[in-house]
Amino acid sequence: MIDRPSYIRIHVTRIAMGLFASLLLASPMFASSPPTAVRVFTLQESVQYATEHYPAVRAAIERRNAAQAGVGVAHDTYLPRADVLGQLNRATRNNVAGVLLPQSTIPNPSGTVVDTSTESFWGTAAGMQISWEPFDFGYRHAVVQSAEATVHRTAAQVELTLLDVQTAAADAALSVLAAEQSVHATQADVDRRTVFGQSVHALVDAHLRPGADASRADAELAAARTQMILAQQNAAVAKARLAELLGLAGTEVDVAPERLLDSPTEVSVPESPAANHPLVVVEQDRILEAKARIHELDRSYVPKFNVQAIGYGRGTGVNGKGTPAIDRNQGLLLDTPNWAAGVTVKFALFDFASIRSQKKVEQANQQREEQLYRQTIQTVTGQSARAKAILESAQQIAKNTPVELQASQDAERQARARFQAGLGTLVDVAEAQRLLVTAEIDDSLARLSIWRALEQLSASQGNLQPFLELVQRANAASGAGGN
């Protein structure tokens, strides 16, 4: 007979334990963290986001801003200069006859030569000097031109950085799509081999096939899974690279395929002269910058004329005889004013040797930049020619891959049918499946290769905008067709 109180206690205990387990599973400590949201970009959005957020772009813009501020500094040299000085000191009044060479260590006292004394007195001084260079034989204008040349070069470098970042972002987005297509193809291959392996094991279990066939099917399946894992790894790496270019390193991103998995209806971009490429423009501006520095040096070996005016006052606790001045406020007031005005001419006679050496340096720099300019023209022209050749071959491959895919599919079906009928070997099926996955990958990447070739051709012309317009038109045409 069942003890009813004991039964009730056991039942209540079970209910309590169940409620406690439910609370533990529902608590935040034991709950699984929510999945990280994936940020999905289109190709155009990837390019735009990288342009706005990649640090290298901002750094290039700040270099240009600094160069523009340098032009303002050069213009400021046309303004008069005003120096204001105030001084309070306590010192001895000892003075000797003689001359001190120009230096900044030993002060030069004023007043009469008197007997040496250790007694100290207060002294004050305050004044302002205004100086202005009325003409400079074109030197300041040359400095301004040199600063402006630097602005032009840094502005061209901004455009070059934008092109590099936009091209890298577009290429990374296309790489993500290509890697995902490889993942789909290898996953399909694993699925086919899994089903085929099950049928092989069924035949082996029925003693209709030797056990070696089952082992070979398992080996082929394992190899296919390895290829799928590698494809998944490549896709993850491609997404990480894209996130880095977007300034979102560590964030999971993906790319919307849009119409990029279809063949583009337009397969050309406008031709652009090599001289318009930002890389060529930068090298050309480097030449102009070197020439501006040479011109600045040419204008530097000239006399310096300065119109100067000064007004100042002094106070001292010593009279003209070198004794304490009791009635002169102990030197704490500026009771002795003075002023002066005039023109100063300064000419560094022996600077010609240093200037000549600096000119040789800049002339060598100019010649180097001219050679780099010629080399850059060759590089840009060669990139354009290579991009055109890649585009032509990509178009031809895209026409051929459907034939390859259809033939591979037929061959794989026939090989499996022959194997099931006992007329073929598992090696024939494995080879046919290997050809099929290769054909699927080739066909899925063929159309992306055309888009990638168009992107490279547009980048080689120095402007990615024509490629982005092709993508936009393809998406717009798809939307219109869908409506």
Disulfide bonds with the S-S distance in Angstrom:
none
